[in-house]
Amino acid sequence: MTVSCRIFGLLSVVSLAVFVLAGCARAKNTNCRELFEKYYEVNVAAFMRTMPAADSAAVRKKAEYALDKMYRIDSTFVLMRGKELDDFIRVNLPAIVGADAED
């Protein structure tokens, strides 16, 4: 399994947590920033649980980078579900796991 495939899987798990925990649907009154911040730590923790053997500080940094990058690319990603979310991650994977993720 390549690193990109593994990270895509991890990002899918992390992003899915937003929807399970938030239970939100697209709505005019939904504030993406509030939703992103409300579940930020939960999503970082979910990402970290997928890599228990790795250095926790490094994994946390990667999780934070990926989540922040996804939000900068399209803040409405917190409202995406299923195939729409998977497609968003797949299309943006090179940017999400860019060189800065390793810094």
Backbone as a printed PyTorch tensor [residue, N CA C, xyz], in Angstrom:
tensor([[[  0.8520,  -1.1790,   0.0000],
         [  0.0000,   0.0000,   0.0000],
         [  0.8900,   1.2320,   0.0000]],

        [[  0.6200,   2.1420,  -0.9100],
         [  1.4290,   3.3480,  -0.9870],
         [  1.0560,   4.3050,   0.1340]],

        [[  1.9400,   5.2430,   0.3890],
         [  1.6910,   6.2470,   1.4240],
         [  0.4430,   7.0500,   1.0850]],

        [[  0.2760,   7.4210,  -0.1810],
         [ -0.8940,   8.2060,  -0.5850],
         [ -2.1800,   7.4390,  -0.3370]],

        [[ -2.1940,   6.1440,  -0.6460],
         [ -3.3940,   5.3340,  -0.4020],
         [ -3.6910,   5.2620,   1.0870]],

        [[ -2.6680,   5.0790,   1.8770],
         [ -2.8650,   4.9990,   3.3210],
         [ -3.3860,   6.3280,   3.8740]],

        [[ -2.8040,   7.4210,   3.4260],
         [ -3.2420,   8.7330,   3.8940],
         [ -4.6590,   9.0120,   3.4150]],

        [[ -4.9980,   8.6070,   2.1830],
         [ -6.3680,   8.7820,   1.6940],
         [ -7.3340,   8.0460,   2.6070]],

        [[ -6.9880,   6.8360,   2.9860],
         [ -7.8390,   6.0730,   3.8960],
         [ -7.9690,   6.7510,   5.2410]],

        [[ -6.8720,   7.2480,   5.7660],
         [ -6.8970,   7.9350,   7.0540],
         [ -7.7360,   9.1990,   6.9850]],

        [[ -7.5820,   9.9450,   5.9140],
         [ -8.3590,  11.1750,   5.7700],
         [ -9.8400,  10.8770,   5.6300]],

        [[-10.1720,   9.7860,   4.9550],
         [-11.5740,   9.4060,   4.8290],
         [-12.1690,   9.0930,   6.1860]],

        [[-11.4140,   8.3700,   7.0160],
         [-11.8810,   8.0360,   8.3620],
         [-12.0560,   9.3010,   9.1870]],

        [[-11.0790,  10.1660,   9.1450],
         [-11.1340,  11.4050,   9.9220],
         [-12.2970,  12.2690,   9.4680]],

        [[-12.4340,  12.4450,   8.1710],
         [-13.4940,  13.3030,   7.6640],
         [-14.8650,  12.7300,   7.9580]],

        [[-14.9790,  11.4180,   7.9330],
         [-16.2490,  10.7810,   8.2370],
         [-16.6880,  11.0870,   9.6580]],

        [[-15.7470,  11.2190,  10.5630],
         [-16.0850,  11.5170,  11.9530],
         [-16.8310,  12.8350,  12.0740]],

        [[-16.5360,  13.7800,  11.2180],
         [-17.2400,  15.0660,  11.2470],
         [-18.7330,  14.8450,  11.0660]],

        [[-19.1010,  13.9800,  10.1580],
         [-20.5080,  13.7930,   9.8430],
         [-21.2140,  12.9210,  10.8540]],

        [[-20.5520,  11.9160,  11.3370],
         [-21.1500,  11.0520,  12.3400],
         [-21.4170,  11.8450,  13.6080]],

        [[-20.4560,  12.6200,  14.0310],
         [-20.5920,  13.3750,  15.2710],
         [-21.4510,  14.6190,  15.1170]],

        [[-21.3520,  15.2670,  14.0010],
         [-22.1060,  16.5080,  13.8160],
         [-23.5410,  16.2480,  13.4030]],

        [[-23.7500,  15.1820,  12.6410],
         [-25.0860,  14.8680,  12.1790],
         [-25.7140,  16.0070,  11.4020]],

        [[-24.9100,  16.7230,  10.6570],
         [-25.4510,  17.8930,   9.9680],
         [-25.7710,  17.5670,   8.5220]],

        [[-26.6980,  18.3110,   7.9920],
         [-27.0140,  18.2620,   6.5690],
         [-26.7380,  19.6520,   6.0200]],

        [[-26.6460,  19.7550,   4.7230],
         [-26.4340,  21.0860,   4.1390],
         [-27.6230,  21.9730,   4.4850]],

        [[-27.3150,  23.1090,   5.0140],
         [-28.3650,  24.0550,   5.3970],
         [-27.8330,  25.4670,   5.2610]],

        [[-28.7380,  26.4070,   5.0490],
         [-28.3330,  27.7990,   4.8860],
         [-27.6330,  28.3300,   6.1270]],

        [[-28.0420,  27.8670,   7.2890],
         [-27.5320,  28.4180,   8.5410],
         [-26.2960,  27.6930,   9.0760]],

        [[-25.8220,  26.6920,   8.3680],
         [-24.6720,  25.9430,   8.8450],
         [-23.4120,  26.7860,   8.7020]],

        [[-22.7050,  26.9520,   9.7930],
         [-21.4580,  27.6960,   9.7950],
         [-20.3200,  26.6820,   9.7370]],

        [[-19.6730,  26.5940,   8.5940],
         [-18.6250,  25.5910,   8.3970],
         [-17.4650,  25.7750,   9.3700]],

        [[-17.0940,  27.0060,   9.6500],
         [-15.9660,  27.2510,  10.5590],
         [-16.2870,  26.7480,  11.9610]],

        [[-17.4870,  27.0480,  12.4410],
         [-17.8820,  26.5840,  13.7740],
         [-17.8900,  25.0670,  13.8400]],

        [[-18.4220,  24.4350,  12.8020],
         [-18.4700,  22.9800,  12.7510],
         [-17.0650,  22.3960,  12.7070]],

        [[-16.2040,  22.9900,  11.8970],
         [-14.8190,  22.5440,  11.7850],
         [-14.1200,  22.6300,  13.1410]],

        [[-14.2590,  23.7620,  13.8110],
         [-13.6050,  23.9570,  15.1110],
         [-14.2070,  23.0760,  16.2000]],

        [[-15.5170,  22.9110,  16.1700],
         [-16.1940,  22.1170,  17.1980],
         [-15.6810,  20.6780,  17.2270]],

        [[-15.4410,  20.1000,  16.0560],
         [-15.0270,  18.7000,  15.9760],
         [-13.5560,  18.5190,  15.6090]],

        [[-12.7880,  19.5870,  15.6640],
         [-11.3700,  19.5320,  15.2850],
         [-10.5980,  18.5120,  16.1250]],

        [[-10.6700,  18.6280,  17.4310],
         [ -9.9140,  17.7160,  18.3030],
         [-10.3900,  16.2790,  18.1650]],

        [[-11.6820,  16.0870,  17.9790],
         [-12.2290,  14.7410,  17.7820],
         [-11.6510,  14.1320,  16.5120]],

        [[-11.5710,  14.9280,  15.4530],
         [-11.0370,  14.4320,  14.1930],
         [ -9.5340,  14.1920,  14.2530]],

        [[ -8.8160,  15.0430,  14.9460],
         [ -7.3780,  14.8160,  15.1320],
         [ -7.1750,  13.5030,  15.8910]],

        [[ -7.9460,  13.2980,  16.9420],
         [ -7.8350,  12.0670,  17.7350],
         [ -8.1890,  10.8400,  16.8970]],

        [[ -9.2140,  10.9490,  16.0560],
         [ -9.5980,   9.8240,  15.1930],
         [ -8.4730,   9.4850,  14.2240]],

        [[ -7.8520,  10.4880,  13.6580],
         [ -6.7170,  10.2900,  12.7610],
         [ -5.5860,   9.5950,  13.5120]],

        [[ -5.3070,  10.0550,  14.7200],
         [ -4.1990,   9.5050,  15.5040],
         [ -4.4440,   8.0440,  15.8760]],

        [[ -5.7000,   7.6640,  16.1120],
         [ -6.0080,   6.2740,  16.4720],
         [ -5.7380,   5.3100,  15.3320]],

        [[ -5.6910,   5.8090,  14.1070],
         [ -5.4330,   4.9290,  12.9700],
         [ -3.9560,   4.5830,  12.8350]],

        [[ -3.0970,   5.2630,  13.5930],
         [ -1.6540,   5.0220,  13.5310],
         [ -1.0820,   4.9130,  14.9460]],

        [[ -1.5330,   3.9250,  15.7260],
         [ -1.1300,   3.8460,  17.1370],
         [  0.3570,   3.5780,  17.3670]],

        [[  1.0220,   2.9540,  16.4240],
         [  2.4330,   2.6160,  16.6180],
         [  3.3700,   3.7710,  16.2650]],

        [[  2.8490,   4.7770,  15.6020],
         [  3.6860,   5.9000,  15.1580],
         [  3.8900,   6.9080,  16.2850]],

        [[  4.8770,   7.7600,  16.1020],
         [  5.1590,   8.8360,  17.0480],
         [  3.9390,   9.7540,  17.1250]],

        [[  3.3650,   9.8950,  18.3070],
         [  2.1080,  10.6330,  18.4490],
         [  2.2330,  12.1060,  18.0660]],

        [[  3.3480,  12.7240,  18.3600],
         [  3.5300,  14.1380,  17.9970],
         [  3.5660,  14.3060,  16.4820]],

        [[  4.2470,  13.4010,  15.8010],
         [  4.3320,  13.4740,  14.3400],
         [  2.9780,  13.1980,  13.6970]],

        [[  2.2520,  12.2180,  14.2310],
         [  0.9310,  11.8930,  13.6850],
         [ -0.0280,  13.0520,  13.9140]],

        [[  0.0190,  13.6500,  15.0950],
         [ -0.8450,  14.8000,  15.3830],
         [ -0.5600,  15.9480,  14.4090]],

        [[  0.7110,  16.1860,  14.1400],
         [  1.0880,  17.2540,  13.2130],
         [  0.5370,  16.9690,  11.8150]],

        [[  0.6190,  15.7090,  11.3730],
         [  0.0860,  15.3340,  10.0630],
         [ -1.4270,  15.4930,  10.0290]],

        [[ -2.0870,  15.0870,  11.1050],
         [ -3.5470,  15.2040,  11.1730],
         [ -3.9680,  16.6640,  11.1100]],

        [[ -3.3120,  17.4990,  11.8900],
         [ -3.6380,  18.9280,  11.8980],
         [ -3.3810,  19.5540,  10.5300]],

        [[ -2.2630,  19.2050,   9.9270],
         [ -1.9350,  19.7340,   8.6060],
         [ -3.0110,  19.3420,   7.5950]],

        [[ -3.3690,  18.0510,   7.5770],
         [ -4.3480,  17.5600,   6.6050],
         [ -5.7080,  18.2240,   6.7960]],

        [[ -6.1820,  18.2960,   8.0250],
         [ -7.4820,  18.9190,   8.2860],
         [ -7.4760,  20.3990,   7.9160]],

        [[ -6.4350,  21.1060,   8.3210],
         [ -6.3440,  22.5360,   8.0060],
         [ -6.2630,  22.7670,   6.4970]],

        [[ -5.5010,  21.9270,   5.8150],
         [ -5.3560,  22.0600,   4.3650],
         [ -6.6870,  21.7930,   3.6720]],

        [[ -7.4090,  20.7670,   4.1140],
         [ -8.7110,  20.4670,   3.5270],
         [ -9.6660,  21.6450,   3.7160]],

        [[ -9.6270,  22.2580,   4.8790],
         [-10.5000,  23.4060,   5.1410],
         [-10.1250,  24.5930,   4.2540]],

        [[ -8.8250,  24.8250,   4.0760],
         [ -8.3850,  25.9350,   3.2220],
         [ -8.7710,  25.7080,   1.7580]],

        [[ -8.7390,  24.4600,   1.3270],
         [ -9.1060,  24.1500,  -0.0590],
         [-10.5950,  24.4070,  -0.2810]],

        [[-11.4220,  23.9070,   0.6340],
         [-12.8740,  24.0880,   0.5110],
         [-13.4990,  23.9010,   1.8840]],

        [[-13.8900,  25.0020,   2.4940],
         [-14.4250,  24.9400,   3.8560],
         [-15.6990,  24.1170,   3.9540]],

        [[-16.3840,  23.9170,   2.8410],
         [-17.6150,  23.1270,   2.8900],
         [-17.3400,  21.6250,   2.9170]],

        [[-16.0730,  21.2150,   2.9510],
         [-15.7920,  19.7820,   3.0300],
         [-16.4120,  19.1790,   4.2870]],

        [[-16.6220,  19.9940,   5.3130],
         [-17.2170,  19.4780,   6.5510],
         [-18.6740,  19.0760,   6.3500]],

        [[-19.2670,  19.4770,   5.2370],
         [-20.6510,  19.1240,   4.9420],
         [-20.7630,  17.9920,   3.9290]],

        [[-19.6480,  17.5930,   3.3430],
         [-19.6660,  16.5490,   2.3180],
         [-19.8440,  15.1810,   2.9580]],

        [[-20.4140,  14.2650,   2.1610],
         [-20.6250,  12.8960,   2.6280],
         [-20.2870,  11.9070,   1.5170]],

        [[-20.0060,  10.6930,   1.9320],
         [-19.8610,   9.5780,   1.0010],
         [-18.9590,   9.8490,  -0.1820]],

        [[-19.5090,   9.5740,  -1.3760],
         [-18.7350,   9.6980,  -2.6040],
         [-18.2340,  11.1250,  -2.8240]],

        [[-19.0480,  12.1010,  -2.4820],
         [-18.6320,  13.4980,  -2.6480],
         [-17.3680,  13.7870,  -1.8310]],

        [[-17.3390,  13.3160,  -0.5970],
         [-16.1710,  13.5110,   0.2600],
         [-14.9760,  12.7200,  -0.2580]],

        [[-15.2150,  11.4670,  -0.6450],
         [-14.1290,  10.6470,  -1.1890],
         [-13.5260,  11.2900,  -2.4340]],

        [[-14.3850,  11.7990,  -3.3160],
         [-13.8970,  12.4580,  -4.5350],
         [-13.0980,  13.7200,  -4.2030]],

        [[-13.5790,  14.4950,  -3.2370],
         [-12.8640,  15.7020,  -2.8100],
         [-11.4620,  15.3440,  -2.3210]],

        [[-11.3730,  14.3260,  -1.4880],
         [-10.0720,  13.9120,  -0.9540],
         [ -9.1820,  13.3920,  -2.0740]],

        [[ -9.7410,  12.5570,  -2.9380],
         [ -8.9550,  11.9690,  -4.0240],
         [ -8.3920,  13.0620,  -4.9430]],

        [[ -9.2170,  14.0070,  -5.3400],
         [ -8.7850,  15.0790,  -6.2450],
         [ -7.7300,  15.9650,  -5.5900]],

        [[ -7.8810,  16.2150,  -4.3070],
         [ -6.9930,  17.1460,  -3.6020],
         [ -5.8740,  16.4690,  -2.8190]],

        [[ -5.7620,  15.1610,  -2.9260],
         [ -4.7640,  14.4250,  -2.1490],
         [ -3.3450,  14.9660,  -2.2990]],

        [[ -2.8840,  15.2850,  -3.5120],
         [ -1.5160,  15.8170,  -3.6180],
         [ -1.3100,  17.0900,  -2.7900]],

        [[ -2.2920,  17.9600,  -2.7700],
         [ -2.1760,  19.1960,  -1.9840],
         [ -2.3040,  18.9120,  -0.4890]],

        [[ -3.1690,  17.9650,  -0.1450],
         [ -3.4140,  17.6530,   1.2670],
         [ -2.1850,  17.0370,   1.9170]],

        [[ -1.4800,  16.1880,   1.1880],
         [ -0.3080,  15.5080,   1.7510],
         [  0.9850,  16.0880,   1.1950]],

        [[  0.9540,  17.3650,   0.8850],
         [  2.1160,  18.0440,   0.3130],
         [  3.3460,  17.9560,   1.1920]],

        [[  4.4200,  18.5040,   0.7000],
         [  5.7210,  18.4500,   1.3820],
         [  5.6640,  19.0280,   2.7840]],

        [[  4.7910,  20.0100,   3.0110],
         [  4.7070,  20.6220,   4.3340],
         [  4.2480,  19.6440,   5.4000]],

        [[  3.5560,  18.5730,   5.0020],
         [  3.0720,  17.5900,   5.9700],
         [  4.2280,  16.8850,   6.6560]],

        [[  5.3640,  16.8670,   6.0160],
         [  6.5370,  16.2020,   6.5780],
         [  7.3990,  17.1400,   7.3980]],

        [[  7.1750,  18.4430,   7.2750],
         [  8.0060,  19.4240,   7.9910],
         [  7.6980,  19.4360,   9.4680]]])
